[in-house]
Amino acid sequence: MKQLCYCLFFWVQMSVIQAQIPYQVITSDIDHYWEAYDSIVATHDYAQKVALMNRLYIDRGSAGLHAFMKARDYSDTLFVNHILKYPKFWQSIRGKTLSIKNQTPLIAASLKRLKKLYPALRPAIMYFTIGGLRSGGTTDKDMVLIGSEILVGDSQTVVSEFTDEWLKSIFEAKETPDIVYLNTHEYIHTQQKDGFVNVLSQAIKEGSCDFIAELVLQQPIKTVYTDYGDAHFEAVKAAFKQDMFSDRTHWWLYNGRSILN
């Protein structure tokens, strides 16, 4: 009888664990960044600006911020220099970054549906950070790392201060981002195996995330690359056949204006 009780208790506990939504969304880095930003623009001493960036943003940063900085080689001086160089840009995206936290209930709902579709879903944590304008997002094991300054940008974002044409094109080509879709896509990446073989394998890896995200959100996704692919299907198909067994992912990911890599 005692053994039966233990078995029942174990079963109930495992059922509760399996029913839990295996996710966390961390947005504290965004608030810390803007606190640092306001203090930095209020002082004229460069060394003090760097010290403020460290004290108010980096030192208080999440594990995701530190992982993102390492992955993309971000530094305190890079962050400060971007504040000084692009004041109009930062003001144009400030409100949108701060509103990300309002999307967390919708992200939670999408992950509930993902968990229902895939009960073996492994836990992962989503970190919304402010990065160094080099990546809209990536993953690191069980972490989804988002560069919110790129994520929320669109054709209304002020890009006149940029000299990098690729960076300009990232924003000019974008519509208002679907944050729930993008983060569902990135979460699915945390369930995949690491490794790269060729353009074909990378296309399957990325395409499966979009396919599953559509199942989760119960509607077709709409992006610049899907619109372009639909309009130029035969040309894209021919070009892909030429590259599918090569390692020329740079052309497909970056000329295709991907930000999530």
C-alpha positions as CSV (number, residue, x, y, z in Angstrom):
1,M,0.0,0.0,0.0
2,K,2.8,2.4,0.9
3,Q,4.5,1.7,-2.4
4,L,1.3,2.4,-4.3
5,C,1.0,5.7,-2.5
6,Y,4.5,6.6,-3.4
7,C,3.8,5.7,-7.0
8,L,0.7,7.8,-7.1
9,F,2.5,10.8,-5.5
10,F,5.3,10.5,-8.1
11,W,2.8,10.3,-10.9
12,V,0.9,13.4,-9.7
13,Q,4.1,15.4,-9.2
14,M,5.3,14.5,-12.7
15,S,2.0,15.4,-14.2
16,V,2.2,18.8,-12.5
17,I,5.7,19.3,-13.8
18,Q,4.7,18.3,-17.3
19,A,1.8,20.7,-17.2
20,Q,3.9,23.7,-16.3
21,I,4.8,26.1,-19.1
22,P,8.6,25.8,-19.6
23,Y,9.4,29.4,-20.2
24,Q,10.4,32.6,-18.7
25,V,10.5,36.1,-20.3
26,I,13.0,38.5,-18.9
27,T,12.6,42.2,-19.9
28,S,14.5,43.9,-17.0
29,D,17.5,44.7,-19.3
30,I,15.4,47.1,-21.3
31,D,14.4,49.1,-18.3
32,H,18.1,49.1,-17.1
33,Y,19.3,50.3,-20.5
34,W,17.1,53.3,-20.6
35,E,18.0,54.2,-17.0
36,A,21.6,54.1,-18.1
37,Y,20.8,56.0,-21.3
38,D,19.2,59.0,-19.5
39,S,22.1,59.2,-17.1
40,I,24.7,59.0,-19.9
41,V,23.2,61.7,-22.0
42,A,23.0,64.0,-18.9
43,T,26.8,63.9,-18.4
44,H,29.6,65.3,-20.6
45,D,32.5,63.3,-19.2
46,Y,33.2,60.3,-21.5
47,A,34.8,58.2,-18.7
48,Q,31.8,58.8,-16.5
49,K,29.5,57.7,-19.3
50,V,31.3,54.4,-19.6
51,A,31.2,54.0,-15.8
52,L,27.4,54.6,-15.8
53,M,26.9,52.1,-18.6
54,N,28.7,49.5,-16.5
55,R,27.0,50.3,-13.2
56,L,23.4,50.8,-14.4
57,Y,23.2,48.4,-17.3
58,I,26.0,45.8,-17.7
59,D,26.6,45.0,-14.0
60,R,22.9,44.7,-13.4
61,G,22.4,42.7,-16.6
62,S,20.7,39.3,-16.9
63,A,22.5,36.1,-17.8
64,G,21.1,36.6,-21.3
65,L,22.6,40.1,-21.7
66,H,26.0,38.8,-20.7
67,A,25.7,35.8,-23.1
68,F,24.6,38.1,-25.9
69,M,27.5,40.5,-25.3
70,K,29.9,37.5,-25.5
71,A,28.3,36.1,-28.6
72,R,28.3,39.4,-30.5
73,D,31.4,41.0,-29.0
74,Y,29.5,43.9,-27.4
75,S,31.4,46.2,-24.9
76,D,30.6,49.1,-22.7
77,T,32.3,51.6,-25.0
78,L,30.4,50.2,-28.0
79,F,27.1,50.8,-26.2
80,V,28.2,54.4,-25.2
81,N,29.4,55.3,-28.7
82,H,26.1,54.2,-30.2
83,I,24.2,56.4,-27.8
84,L,26.4,59.3,-28.8
85,K,26.3,58.7,-32.6
86,Y,22.5,57.8,-33.0
87,P,20.4,60.0,-30.7
88,K,17.5,60.3,-33.2
89,F,17.5,56.5,-33.8
90,W,17.3,55.7,-30.0
91,Q,14.4,58.1,-29.4
92,S,12.5,56.7,-32.3
93,I,12.5,53.1,-30.9
94,R,12.5,53.8,-27.2
95,G,8.7,53.6,-26.7
96,K,8.5,50.4,-28.7
97,T,11.2,48.6,-26.7
98,L,9.5,49.6,-23.4
99,S,6.2,48.2,-24.7
100,I,7.6,44.7,-25.2
101,K,6.7,43.7,-21.7
102,N,3.0,44.2,-22.6
103,Q,3.4,41.3,-25.1
104,T,4.5,38.7,-22.6
105,P,0.9,37.4,-22.0
106,L,0.6,36.8,-25.7
107,I,4.0,35.0,-25.8
108,A,2.8,32.9,-22.9
109,A,-0.3,31.9,-24.7
110,S,1.7,30.9,-27.8
111,L,4.0,28.7,-25.7
112,K,1.0,27.0,-24.1
113,R,-0.1,26.0,-27.6
114,L,3.5,24.9,-28.5
115,K,3.6,22.8,-25.3
116,K,0.3,21.2,-26.3
117,L,1.6,20.4,-29.8
118,Y,5.0,19.2,-28.5
119,P,4.7,17.8,-24.9
120,A,8.4,17.1,-24.8
121,L,9.2,20.9,-25.0
122,R,12.3,21.7,-23.0
123,P,12.5,24.8,-20.8
124,A,14.1,27.9,-22.2
125,I,14.4,31.5,-21.1
126,M,13.7,34.5,-23.4
127,Y,15.9,37.5,-22.7
128,F,14.9,40.9,-24.2
129,T,18.0,43.0,-24.2
130,I,19.3,46.2,-25.9
131,G,22.2,45.2,-28.0
132,G,24.8,46.8,-30.2
133,L,23.0,46.9,-33.5
134,R,24.6,43.7,-34.8
135,S,21.9,41.2,-34.3
136,G,18.2,41.0,-33.8
137,G,18.5,37.7,-31.9
138,T,20.1,34.3,-31.6
139,T,20.0,31.4,-29.2
140,D,22.5,29.9,-26.8
141,K,21.5,26.5,-25.5
142,D,18.4,27.1,-23.4
143,M,18.4,30.9,-23.9
144,V,16.7,33.0,-26.5
145,L,18.7,36.2,-26.8
146,I,16.9,39.2,-28.4
147,G,18.4,42.5,-29.5
148,S,15.3,44.6,-29.0
149,E,16.7,47.7,-30.7
150,I,16.6,45.8,-34.0
151,L,13.6,43.7,-33.2
152,V,11.1,46.6,-32.8
153,G,12.5,48.7,-35.7
154,D,10.4,49.2,-38.8
155,S,10.1,51.6,-41.8
156,Q,9.2,54.4,-39.4
157,T,12.5,54.1,-37.5
158,V,14.9,57.0,-37.9
159,V,17.9,55.7,-39.8
160,S,19.3,58.9,-41.2
161,E,22.3,58.8,-38.8
162,F,23.5,55.3,-40.0
163,T,26.3,55.0,-42.6
164,D,25.9,51.3,-42.9
165,E,23.6,50.6,-45.8
166,W,22.8,47.1,-44.7
167,L,21.7,48.4,-41.3
168,K,19.5,51.0,-43.0
169,S,18.0,48.3,-45.2
170,I,17.1,46.1,-42.2
171,F,14.7,48.8,-40.9
172,E,13.5,50.2,-44.2
173,A,12.3,46.8,-45.4
174,K,10.5,45.9,-42.2
175,E,6.8,46.3,-41.3
176,T,5.8,46.5,-37.7
177,P,7.3,43.4,-36.2
178,D,5.2,40.5,-34.9
179,I,7.0,40.0,-31.6
180,V,5.0,36.9,-30.7
181,Y,5.8,35.1,-34.0
182,L,9.5,36.0,-33.8
183,N,9.9,34.8,-30.3
184,T,8.0,31.6,-31.0
185,H,10.3,31.0,-33.9
186,E,13.4,31.6,-31.8
187,Y,12.1,29.4,-28.9
188,I,11.7,26.5,-31.3
189,H,15.4,26.9,-32.2
190,T,16.3,26.0,-28.6
191,Q,14.7,22.6,-29.2
192,Q,16.9,21.9,-32.3
193,K,20.3,20.3,-32.4
194,D,23.4,22.5,-33.0
195,G,25.4,22.1,-36.1
196,F,25.6,23.2,-39.7
197,V,25.9,21.1,-42.9
198,N,24.9,23.3,-45.9
199,V,22.4,25.8,-47.2
200,L,19.7,23.0,-47.4
201,S,20.1,22.0,-43.8
202,Q,20.0,25.6,-42.7
203,A,16.8,26.2,-44.7
204,I,15.2,23.2,-43.1
205,K,16.2,24.4,-39.7
206,E,14.8,27.9,-40.3
207,G,11.8,26.8,-42.3
208,S,10.7,24.3,-39.7
209,C,10.7,27.0,-37.1
210,D,8.4,29.1,-39.3
211,F,6.2,26.1,-40.1
212,I,5.7,25.2,-36.4
213,A,5.2,28.8,-35.5
214,E,2.3,28.9,-38.0
215,L,0.8,25.8,-36.4
216,V,1.2,27.4,-33.0
217,L,-0.2,30.8,-34.0
218,Q,-2.9,29.2,-36.2
219,Q,-2.3,31.7,-39.0
220,P,0.2,32.1,-41.9
221,I,3.2,34.2,-41.1
222,K,3.9,37.3,-43.2
223,T,7.4,38.5,-43.6
224,V,9.5,40.3,-46.2
225,Y,11.1,37.1,-47.3
226,T,7.9,35.1,-47.6
227,D,6.3,37.9,-49.7
228,Y,9.4,38.0,-51.9
229,G,9.5,34.2,-52.2
230,D,5.8,34.0,-53.2
231,A,6.3,36.7,-55.8
232,H,9.5,35.2,-57.3
233,F,9.0,31.5,-56.6
234,E,10.7,30.2,-59.8
235,A,13.7,32.5,-59.6
236,V,14.2,31.6,-55.9
237,K,13.8,27.9,-56.6
238,A,16.4,28.0,-59.3
239,A,18.9,30.0,-57.2
240,F,18.4,27.7,-54.3
241,K,19.1,24.6,-56.4
242,Q,22.4,26.1,-57.3
243,D,23.4,26.8,-53.6
244,M,21.6,24.1,-51.6
245,F,24.6,21.8,-51.1
246,S,27.1,24.7,-50.6
247,D,28.0,26.7,-47.5
248,R,26.9,30.1,-49.0
249,T,24.5,30.9,-46.2
250,H,25.7,34.5,-46.0
251,W,23.9,35.4,-49.2
252,W,20.7,33.8,-48.2
253,L,20.7,35.0,-44.6
254,Y,22.0,38.5,-45.0
255,N,21.2,39.5,-48.6
256,G,17.8,38.2,-47.6
257,R,17.8,40.7,-44.8
258,S,17.6,38.2,-42.0
259,I,18.1,39.7,-38.5
260,L,17.7,36.7,-36.4
261,N,21.1,35.0,-36.7
